[in-house]
Amino acid sequence: MIIIARIISIDLYFMSGGRKKGLKELGCDWGFLYTIKLHKRYKLNLVLCLMYLGYLDDSGQSSFGDAENFCLSMTLIHEHEWKNAYDLINKLRMDFIEFLDQSQEIHMKDILNSKRYDINHKVEKLSQMYKLILEINFKIISCVIVKPDIENKELKLNEIAFTRLFEKTSLFLKQNGSNDKCIIFCDREKNEEDSHRCFRRLRLNGSKYVKEDYFIEDIVFDNGNFRICLQIADMVVVLIRRYIKALDKENLNELDQMFLNIFPKFCDKFDMTSDGLISGYGITFYPKSSEKEIRG
């Protein structure tokens, strides 16, 4: 098992006359205290923080250039589950090598828009891919922006969606009953400057509903060591947007039907209420009047 933990405090003291300090005295009210005996007279205290790895991805355009919904989604993988996720995505890449691009990654947009494969082949292979990632333990928190229902066309859609994710992810971490924090990874091209600016402002000032800071460091863009799991986030965010789109579509094709059939299998991976309500928790809608009732 790989432990991706951050040492946030080191305390070295004499055993003779010394005493074991609590986390508060070490300058931290969360994490785990590990004591390592270095010598009969010395001990080393390490305060370690366990965390979630948040993989951020979007689907659709974060502008009013079209009438398609814009979706921003966070896929949360606890560090204890990261190695399993990493191995399964490697398996997915090997099993579906025909879809790998030059960077040896699988991108949903490329598959869906490809002219090389007919729709039946896409449905068959994508269904198998989604079945594989169902084996990974992760949580989903997302925001769907319904652009046709927004009157003010000057709004910054990416900032609205990112703020919703910041709030809902913070509440998830708080209500999860643990002291886990979260570090966010994102592809470099995904509104990097806007996301940096919005994230720093939220961490510094909080939002209307969240004042606590549950995150570690700034957003990590295009980090090769962790990039592989961004492919899970890519598959998840496309699934959400295409499912929402298919709900309102009259003439469904085979791909639309596939997304309608697959989405319910992922419902238990969304943050939700005790009675199974996903809307407003695992999926938020903007504007609020556009919300659809989705249950697990």
Secondary structure, DSSP 8 states (H G I E B T S, - for coil): -----EEEEEEEEESTT-----TTTTT-SSSEEEEEEEETTEEEEEEEE-EEEEEEEEES-SSTTSSS-EEEEEEEEEHHHHHHHHHHHHHHHHHTGGG--TTS---HHHHHH-SSS-HHHHHHHHHHHHHHHTTS--EEEEEEE-GGG-S-TTS-HHHHHHHHHHHHHHHHHHHTTS--EEEEEE-TTSSHHHHHHHHHHHHHH--SS--S--B-SS-EES-TTTGGGHHHHHHHHHHHHHHHHHHT-SS--HHHHHHHHHGGGGGGGB---TT-B-BTTTEEEESGGG----B-
